[in-house]
């Protein structure tokens, strides 16, 4: 049987809970969404958690709720999923791309500070640190930059469930944190997102904006006297709500979140140990004080060369070898994936911002040389050993 890149962790609990909204007839955002929000807030330590239709809409709501709009710029890492940049554009603001650190795949904060110094407080109003693949960005330093340059901080914690720095959970450092429950994430509601915040006023704004700008949700109207009348609409909002079917699935997933994260961490440690003898691949660096959430296990294919000293042509040469390695693994029934995009190399952003591949060389290298390996709860020893043995043998040949 083929070995997938990931597999959701479901059992009878999910099936039983998803039936409840169907039996009650309450399918829209309702009591199960509220319970999912409560459980998620408690797990992350966030005073407020607001569910959304996906993480992209969560990012959009957070940015808009914080007043980001036309004329503003937002620092976004150049190696991330395209949704990070797209969410900025939805507000009418522009993206200020920043290169990354190849060892962690996260935002290079020295370059971020250089961008801020060059801007001189004119247009950059926010920063979006992305906790890529489940590793926290150096958030104390991000928050120091935010204080010095008066920035709003929206953490893209799409991959960040279980990620901690100094004991604090990803998504709880800045003004808002945004999480994803896509099927490739550690827990899933099919699609779905969450915004966490410690700001009660922002939480209220998010609740309204996700529901067309309504002053009350459908559930509130249903539970209160006078629910036959429509609510007021003080803002132009969106339909970014999570359904109660998804909420029920989220409640079930939260019941096993600790076990899911522990299993993924155990597998990641086994990969780390196995790759110590491989001269062609490097695991992600996990700095002291960090707990990696391991949404994905991503390594860098370098073929024994110093990637950060290579020209684009040199990266392209290694890229062909990486692609051959991935294709041969696929032929054995082993799924792998490129880590994510170098967004400034994608057609839309190159055309819109006049960018070239060479503008963000670390992101370019990460795009072309990253490899995500299979990682999921229930991965058998046989599956794991086949992945590792095949990877190590093929890495010597390509």
VENSULSUL-V275166 format. One record per backbone hydrogen bond with DSSP energy under -0.5 kcal/mol. CO is the residue of the C=O (numbers start at 1). NH is the residue of the N-H. E is the energy in kcal/mol with one decimal. If there is no record, write none. Layout:
CO&NH&E  CO&NH&E
This chain:
2&4&-0.7  3&335&-2.7  5&375&-2.2  8&10&-0.9  11&14&-0.8  11&15&-1.2  12&16&-2.7  13&17&-2.5  14&18&-2.6  15&19&-1.1  16&20&-0.6  17&20&-1.0  17&21&-0.7  18&22&-0.9  19&23&-2.5  20&24&-2.4  21&25&-2.2  25&27&-1.0  27&244&-2.7  27&245&-0.9  30&34&-2.2  31&35&-2.0  32&36&-2.4  33&37&-2.6  34&38&-2.1  35&39&-2.6  36&40&-2.6  37&41&-2.6  38&42&-2.2  39&43&-2.2  40&44&-2.3  41&45&-1.7  41&46&-1.4  44&169&-0.5  48&197&-2.0  50&195&-2.6  52&193&-2.1  54&58&-1.6  55&59&-2.6  56&60&-2.2  57&61&-2.8  58&62&-2.6  59&63&-2.5  60&64&-2.7  61&65&-3.3  62&66&-1.4  63&68&-2.4  64&67&-1.7  69&72&-2.1  72&94&-2.3  73&125&-2.4  73&126&-1.2  74&96&-2.9  75&128&-3.0  76&98&-1.7  78&80&-0.6  78&343&-1.2  78&344&-0.5  81&84&-1.8  81&85&-0.6  82&86&-2.6  83&87&-2.5  84&88&-0.9  85&89&-1.9  86&90&-2.0  87&91&-0.7  88&91&-1.0  88&93&-1.1  89&92&-1.5  91&70&-0.5  92&71&-0.6  94&74&-2.1  95&97&-0.7  96&76&-1.7  98&78&-2.7  99&108&-2.3  100&102&-0.6  101&104&-0.7  101&105&-2.7  103&285&-3.1  106&101&-2.8  107&109&-1.0  108&112&-1.9  109&113&-2.2  110&114&-1.8  111&115&-2.2  112&116&-2.0  113&117&-2.5  114&118&-2.4  115&119&-2.0  116&120&-1.8  116&121&-0.6  119&122&-1.2  123&73&-2.2  123&125&-0.7  125&152&-2.5  126&75&-2.3  127&129&-0.5  127&154&-2.0  128&77&-0.7  129&131&-0.6  129&156&-2.3  130&132&-2.0  131&134&-1.4  132&135&-1.3  133&295&-1.3  133&296&-1.4  134&136&-0.5  134&293&-3.5  137&139&-2.1  138&142&-1.8  139&143&-3.0  140&144&-1.6  141&145&-2.4  142&146&-2.5  143&147&-2.1  144&148&-2.4  145&149&-2.5  146&150&-0.7  146&151&-1.9  152&127&-2.3  152&154&-0.5  153&155&-0.6  153&175&-1.4  153&176&-1.6  154&156&-0.6  155&157&-1.4  155&178&-2.7  156&131&-2.1  157&160&-1.7  158&180&-0.9  160&163&-2.3  163&170&-2.8  164&291&-2.9  165&168&-1.7  168&165&-2.4  169&172&-1.4  176&155&-3.0  177&196&-2.8  178&157&-1.7  179&194&-1.4  181&189&-2.1  181&190&-0.6  182&185&-2.5  189&191&-1.4  190&183&-0.8  192&55&-0.5  192&181&-2.5  193&52&-2.6  194&179&-2.7  195&50&-2.9  196&177&-2.1  197&48&-1.7  198&200&-0.8  199&203&-2.4  200&204&-2.0  201&205&-2.1  202&206&-2.8  203&207&-2.3  204&208&-1.8  205&209&-2.9  206&210&-2.3  208&211&-1.3  208&213&-2.7  208&214&-0.7  209&212&-0.8  209&238&-3.1  210&240&-2.4  211&214&-1.8  212&237&-1.1  213&234&-0.9  213&235&-0.8  217&221&-2.2  218&222&-2.4  219&223&-2.0  220&224&-1.5  224&227&-0.9  226&229&-1.6  232&215&-2.3  235&237&-0.7  238&212&-3.4  238&240&-1.0  240&53&-1.4  243&247&-2.2  244&248&-2.5  245&249&-1.8  246&250&-2.6  247&251&-2.3  248&252&-2.1  249&253&-2.3  250&254&-2.3  251&255&-1.0  252&255&-0.5  253&256&-1.5  254&257&-0.7  256&260&-2.4  257&261&-2.6  258&262&-2.3  259&263&-2.2  260&264&-2.1  261&265&-2.4  262&266&-2.2  263&267&-2.1  264&268&-2.3  265&269&-2.2  266&270&-1.7  267&271&-2.3  268&272&-2.7  269&273&-2.1  270&274&-2.3  271&275&-2.5  272&276&-0.6  273&276&-0.8  274&277&-0.8  275&278&-1.8  277&279&-0.6  280&302&-2.8  280&303&-1.9  282&300&-2.7  285&287&-0.6  287&290&-1.7  289&166&-2.5  290&292&-0.5  291&164&-2.1  296&298&-0.7  297&373&-2.5  298&284&-0.7  299&301&-0.5  299&371&-2.5  300&282&-2.0  300&302&-0.7  302&305&-2.2  305&307&-1.2  306&309&-1.8  307&310&-1.9  311&315&-2.3  312&316&-2.6  313&317&-1.9  314&318&-2.0  315&319&-2.6  316&320&-1.7  317&321&-1.1  318&322&-2.8  319&323&-2.8  320&324&-1.8  321&325&-2.4  322&326&-2.6  323&327&-2.4  324&328&-2.4  325&329&-2.1  326&330&-2.3  327&331&-1.9  328&332&-0.8  329&332&-0.9  329&334&-2.4  330&333&-1.9  333&3&-3.6  333&335&-0.6  337&372&-3.6  341&80&-1.1  341&343&-0.8  342&345&-2.4  343&346&-1.9  346&350&-2.5  347&351&-2.4  348&352&-2.6  349&353&-2.2  350&354&-1.1  350&355&-1.1  356&359&-2.0  357&360&-0.8  358&361&-0.6  360&364&-2.3  361&365&-2.3  362&366&-2.6  363&367&-2.6  364&368&-2.0  365&369&-1.8  366&370&-1.7  369&301&-3.1  371&299&-2.6  372&337&-1.4  373&297&-0.6  376&379&-1.6  380&384&-2.7  381&385&-3.0  382&386&-2.0  383&387&-2.2  384&388&-2.5  385&389&-2.8  386&390&-2.2  387&391&-2.6  388&392&-2.8  389&393&-2.2  390&394&-2.7  391&395&-2.3  392&396&-0.7  393&396&-0.7  394&397&-1.2  394&398&-1.9
